[in-house]
């Protein structure tokens, strides 16, 4: 008999909202300290500058405002774990928008402040059950806000990589939500129970087809830290490189996640 399908992970909307605003606030505080020279620095995102990266970080909140302006779908037809892989088709448009926003908003702090205010007001005005027409399909607002933690945490890491010494802090609750969502995306992409993936202290999932582990020490185990997991899922580092630098430990013949990574489009 096949194993029972697990219930989707639930997230507390109030905690998720607080985490998103906390991480956005961390970015805003750091952006105020950036010099023109730092804003012109390159990033690991193709031809994006730091200015364009910051402008794009703002769209993590602006997307909620934009989707709420669209007609509400009749019914939910997507799952939270569908979102990361669905954004691949948006990549060219995302890059074009980042370039445009970076040029259009010389005062980045004012730009971010306006987006934060609008985001807060829109969440106050709509229930978490309100459906949004996302690129993955119709999702509840409360679920879509969880995806904002992925955008903010991953791009905070991009910002820290681009500006040595900036050290924008990562909110613990935002980090937890980001790690858990991406771990669940892996489990959905590589369904099975032969391999246990551990990202302490936030997530443990079973994945990959093969003999299912039921008790004792799993024969196939992958373990890494939260930021390394997010970099792997986001395509910032490769599976081979993470193994070579011992940022990931993997034991067992099925403890190979390279074929399933990255998870984001």
C-alpha positions as CSV (number, residue, x, y, z in Angstrom):
1,X,0.0,0.0,0.0
2,X,1.4,3.4,-0.9
3,X,2.1,5.8,2.0
4,X,-0.6,8.2,2.9
5,X,-0.1,11.6,1.3
6,X,1.1,14.1,3.9
7,X,-0.9,17.1,4.7
8,X,0.6,20.4,3.5
9,X,2.7,22.3,6.0
10,X,0.8,25.2,7.6
11,X,2.1,28.6,8.4
12,X,0.8,31.2,10.9
13,X,-0.2,34.2,8.8
14,X,0.6,36.7,11.6
15,X,4.1,35.2,12.1
16,X,4.7,35.2,8.3
17,X,3.7,38.8,7.9
18,X,5.9,39.8,10.8
19,X,8.8,37.9,9.3
20,X,8.4,39.5,5.9
21,X,8.3,43.0,7.3
22,X,11.2,42.3,9.7
23,X,13.4,41.1,6.8
24,X,12.3,43.9,4.6
25,X,13.2,46.3,7.4
26,X,16.6,44.8,7.7
27,X,17.2,45.4,4.0
28,X,15.9,49.0,4.2
29,X,18.3,49.8,7.1
30,X,21.2,48.4,5.2
31,X,20.3,50.2,1.9
32,X,20.4,53.6,3.7
33,X,24.2,53.0,4.4
34,X,25.1,52.2,0.8
35,X,27.4,54.6,-1.1
36,X,27.0,55.4,-4.8
37,X,30.0,53.3,-5.4
38,X,28.5,50.3,-3.6
39,X,25.2,50.7,-5.4
40,X,27.1,50.5,-8.7
41,X,28.9,47.2,-7.7
42,X,28.1,44.1,-9.7
43,X,26.2,41.2,-8.2
44,X,26.1,37.4,-8.9
45,X,22.8,37.9,-10.8
46,X,24.1,38.4,-14.3
47,X,24.4,42.0,-15.2
48,X,22.5,43.4,-12.3
49,X,24.1,46.0,-10.1
50,X,23.5,46.4,-6.4
51,X,21.0,49.2,-7.2
52,X,19.0,47.0,-9.5
53,X,19.1,44.2,-6.9
54,X,17.7,46.5,-4.3
55,X,15.0,47.7,-6.7
56,X,14.1,44.1,-7.3
57,X,13.9,43.3,-3.6
58,X,11.2,45.9,-3.4
59,X,9.1,43.9,-5.9
60,X,8.8,41.1,-3.3
61,X,6.2,43.3,-1.6
62,X,5.0,45.1,-4.7
63,X,3.9,41.8,-6.2
64,X,1.2,41.4,-3.6
65,X,-0.1,44.9,-4.4
66,X,-0.1,44.1,-8.1
67,X,-1.9,40.7,-7.8
68,X,-4.5,42.1,-5.5
69,X,-5.4,44.6,-8.2
70,X,-6.3,41.6,-10.5
71,X,-9.7,39.9,-10.5
72,X,-9.9,37.2,-7.9
73,X,-9.8,33.7,-9.4
74,X,-12.9,31.5,-8.9
75,X,-11.1,28.7,-7.1
76,X,-7.6,27.7,-5.9
77,X,-5.9,25.5,-8.4
78,X,-2.3,25.6,-7.2
79,X,-0.3,24.5,-4.1
80,X,2.3,26.6,-2.3
81,X,5.0,24.2,-3.4
82,X,4.1,24.9,-7.1
83,X,5.3,28.6,-6.8
84,X,9.2,28.2,-7.0
85,X,9.3,26.2,-10.2
86,X,6.7,28.4,-11.9
87,X,8.7,31.6,-11.8
88,X,11.2,30.3,-14.4
89,X,9.1,31.7,-17.3
90,X,9.1,35.1,-15.6
91,X,12.9,35.4,-15.6
92,X,13.3,37.7,-18.6
93,X,10.6,40.0,-17.5
94,X,12.0,40.1,-14.0
95,X,15.4,41.2,-15.2
96,X,13.9,43.9,-17.5
97,X,11.8,45.2,-14.6
98,X,14.9,45.3,-12.2
99,X,16.8,47.4,-14.7
100,X,13.9,49.8,-15.2
101,X,13.1,50.2,-11.5
102,X,16.8,50.8,-10.7
103,X,16.8,53.7,-13.2
104,X,13.4,55.0,-12.2
105,X,14.0,55.3,-8.4
106,X,17.1,57.3,-7.5
107,X,15.9,57.5,-3.9
108,X,15.8,53.8,-3.0
109,X,14.9,54.3,0.6
110,X,11.8,56.3,-0.3
111,X,10.9,53.7,-2.9
112,X,11.1,50.9,-0.4
113,X,9.2,52.8,2.3
114,X,6.3,53.4,-0.1
115,X,6.2,49.7,-1.0
116,X,6.3,48.7,2.7
117,X,3.4,51.0,3.5
118,X,1.3,49.8,0.6
119,X,2.0,46.1,1.5
120,X,0.9,46.6,5.1
121,X,-2.2,48.5,4.0
122,X,-3.2,45.8,1.5
123,X,-2.8,43.0,4.0
124,X,-4.9,44.9,6.5
125,X,-7.6,45.2,3.9
126,X,-7.8,41.6,2.7
127,X,-8.3,38.2,4.4
128,X,-5.6,35.6,4.0
129,X,-8.1,33.5,2.1
130,X,-8.3,36.0,-0.8
131,X,-7.1,34.2,-3.9
132,X,-4.4,35.7,-6.1
133,X,-3.7,34.8,-9.8
134,X,0.0,34.0,-9.4
135,X,2.3,32.5,-12.1
136,X,1.8,29.1,-10.5
137,X,-2.0,29.4,-10.4
138,X,-4.5,30.7,-7.9
139,X,-3.1,30.7,-4.4
140,X,-4.5,32.2,-1.2
141,X,-2.9,35.5,-0.1
142,X,-1.7,34.0,3.1
143,X,0.2,31.3,1.1
144,X,1.7,33.8,-1.3
145,X,3.0,35.9,1.6
146,X,5.1,32.8,2.6
147,X,6.8,32.9,-0.8
148,X,7.9,36.5,0.0
149,X,10.3,35.0,2.6
150,X,12.1,33.1,-0.1
151,X,12.5,36.2,-2.2
152,X,13.7,38.3,0.7
153,X,16.1,35.8,2.3
154,X,17.7,34.7,-1.0
155,X,18.2,38.2,-2.2
156,X,19.4,39.4,1.2
157,X,22.1,36.8,0.7
158,X,22.8,38.1,-2.8
159,X,23.1,41.6,-1.4
160,X,25.6,40.5,1.3
161,X,27.6,38.6,-1.3
162,X,27.8,41.7,-3.5
163,X,28.8,44.2,-0.7
164,X,31.5,42.7,1.6
165,X,31.0,43.8,5.1
166,X,27.3,44.9,4.7
167,X,26.1,41.8,6.7
168,X,22.4,42.4,6.5
169,X,20.9,40.2,9.2
170,X,18.4,37.5,8.4
171,X,15.3,37.3,10.5
172,X,15.0,33.9,12.1
173,X,11.3,33.4,11.3
174,X,11.8,34.5,7.7
175,X,14.7,32.1,7.4
176,X,12.6,29.2,8.9
177,X,9.7,29.8,6.5
178,X,12.1,30.0,3.5
179,X,13.9,26.8,4.4
180,X,10.7,24.9,5.1
181,X,9.0,25.9,1.9
182,X,12.1,25.0,-0.2
183,X,12.5,21.7,1.6
184,X,8.8,20.9,0.8
185,X,9.4,21.8,-2.8
186,X,12.2,19.3,-3.0
187,X,9.9,16.6,-1.5
188,X,7.3,17.4,-4.1
189,X,9.8,17.5,-7.0
190,X,11.5,14.2,-5.9
191,X,8.7,12.2,-4.2
192,X,9.7,9.2,-2.2
193,X,11.0,8.1,1.1
194,X,14.5,6.7,0.6
195,X,16.5,9.8,1.5
196,X,16.2,12.1,4.5
197,X,17.2,15.7,4.0
198,X,18.0,17.6,7.1
199,X,18.3,21.4,7.4
200,X,18.6,21.9,11.2
201,X,17.0,23.4,13.1
202,X,14.2,24.1,10.7
203,X,13.3,21.2,8.4
204,X,13.5,17.5,7.8
205,X,11.9,15.9,4.7
206,X,11.8,12.5,3.1
207,X,12.3,12.4,-0.7
208,X,13.7,10.4,-3.7
209,X,12.2,7.1,-5.0
210,X,13.5,3.9,-3.5
211,X,13.1,1.7,-0.5
212,X,11.3,3.6,2.2
213,X,13.0,4.1,5.5
214,X,10.8,3.4,8.5
215,X,13.0,3.2,11.7
216,X,16.5,3.6,13.0
217,X,19.2,5.5,11.2
218,X,18.2,6.3,7.6
219,X,20.5,4.7,5.0
220,X,20.6,7.9,2.9
221,X,21.0,11.2,4.6
222,X,21.8,14.7,3.4
223,X,22.4,17.5,5.9
224,X,23.4,21.1,5.5
225,X,22.9,24.5,7.1
226,X,20.0,26.9,6.3
227,X,21.9,29.4,4.1
228,X,23.7,26.7,2.1
229,X,20.4,25.0,1.5
230,X,18.9,28.2,0.2
231,X,21.9,28.8,-2.0
232,X,21.6,25.3,-3.4
233,X,17.8,25.7,-4.0
234,X,18.3,29.1,-5.6
235,X,21.1,28.0,-7.9
236,X,23.8,30.2,-6.2
237,X,26.0,27.2,-5.6
238,X,26.1,23.8,-7.2
239,X,25.6,20.4,-5.5
240,X,29.1,19.4,-6.6
241,X,30.8,22.5,-5.2
242,X,28.8,22.3,-1.9
243,X,30.1,18.7,-1.5
244,X,33.6,19.6,-2.4
245,X,33.7,22.4,0.2
246,X,32.0,20.2,2.9
247,X,29.1,22.6,3.1
248,X,26.9,19.6,2.6
249,X,27.3,16.1,4.0
250,X,25.7,13.2,2.1
251,X,25.8,9.5,3.0
252,X,24.2,6.6,1.1
253,X,23.9,5.8,-2.6
254,X,20.7,7.7,-3.0
255,X,21.9,10.8,-1.1
256,X,22.4,12.7,-4.4
257,X,20.3,15.8,-4.9
258,X,22.2,17.3,-7.8
259,X,19.6,16.1,-10.4
260,X,16.8,18.0,-8.5
261,X,18.6,21.3,-8.0
262,X,18.1,24.2,-8.3
263,X,14.5,24.4,-7.2
264,X,13.9,28.0,-8.3
265,X,13.4,28.7,-12.0
